[in-house]
């Protein structure tokens, strides 16, 4: 998952009240220093989410993108300045 995907994942976790906005900000800051790691792994390592949350949040993100008419975020970001 790229940074955009991680951000969507994090925002969905906040929206689902699984983490706070401050926790998301802290995890994203940690991700900047560990760019090879995914946000979900950082959130699980910090004990903020459990592994089972990943599947549920990914579904929420996928469903929200589907409703918005976006099938893959990568496709829509290509060609953007």
Secondary structure, 3 states (H helix, E strand, C coil): CCHHHHHHHHHHHHHCCCCCHHHHHHHHHHHHHCCCCCHHHHHHHCCCCCHHHHHHHHHHHHHHHHHHCCCCHHHHHCCCC
